[in-house]
Amino acid sequence: MEAMASDEELAGRVARGDEVAVEELVGRYSRALAHLIERHTGGRDVEDIYQETWIRALGAIDGFDLQRKFSSWIFRIAVNLCRDSHRRRAARPQATEDSALVGRGIDQAAALDAASLLARLPVEQREAIVLRYYHDLPESEMAEVMGVARGTVKSRLHTALGKLAVLAQDDRDGDKVK
């Protein structure tokens, strides 16, 4: 039985023109990448950014350092494209149903509340929350994806969690007034 190739091995094969490796790599990352983009953008332009991520990644695969993690590299491309999208749009992202939360047994209303709170965070803080709690990345990998120091990642997570708590409390207090 043949051992499953690592992402980095597949990337090397892609760089050599192996189309089967392209399909396997895209298959491995299609859901995670789409979810990352959806959460980062609030559901806007997900398909466009997803496709552009793969176009850029496959176009630059020759420059991929096989000693690095492929996941960090592809997520960084996606995050940068999401940032570009945010800059082009001055408006805040719209909350969308968070299928990952609903799929974990959290009801739809709670998932919408979570998505709404997440959408109200500044981009850098939302990015930190999505990478840590939705994609379970360690701080060192988050730092690589976000292009910042590990201390900055910790600071953004701390600030984001505090802001989410305040926003959630404000929402609860607002519901009591009605």
Long-range contacts (C-beta under 8 A, 24 or more apart in sequence): 7-69, 7-70, 7-71, 8-66, 8-67, 8-68, 8-69, 8-70, 10-70, 11-61, 11-64, 11-66, 11-70, 12-66, 14-58, 14-61, 15-61, 15-62, 15-64, 22-58, 25-70, 26-54, 29-71, 29-74, 32-71, 32-135, 33-74, 33-75, 33-78, 35-99, 35-100, 35-134, 35-135, 36-75, 36-78, 36-79, 36-130, 36-131, 36-134, 36-135, 37-78, 37-81, 37-82, 38-96, 39-98, 39-115, 39-118, 39-126, 39-130, 39-134, 40-78, 40-79, 40-82, 40-123, 40-126, 40-127, 40-130, 41-82, 41-85, 41-86, 41-93, 42-92, 42-93, 42-94, 42-95, 42-96, 42-115, 42-119, 43-93, 43-94, 43-96, 44-85, 44-89, 44-93, 44-94, 45-85, 49-78, 49-81, 49-82, 49-85, 50-78, 52-81, 53-77, 53-78, 53-81, 56-81, 68-144, 69-141, 69-144, 71-141, 72-141, 72-144, 72-145, 75-131, 75-135, 75-137, 75-145, 76-144, 76-145, 76-146, 76-147, 79-127, 79-131, 79-145, 79-146, 80-147, 82-123, 82-127, 83-123, 86-123, 92-119, 92-120, 93-119, 94-119, 95-119, 100-134, 113-168, 113-171, 117-164, 117-167, 117-168, 117-171, 118-164, 120-167, 121-160, 121-163, 121-164, 124-156, 125-156, 125-159, 125-160, 125-163, 126-160, 127-156, 128-153, 128-156, 128-157, 128-160, 129-157, 129-160, 129-161, 129-164, 132-157
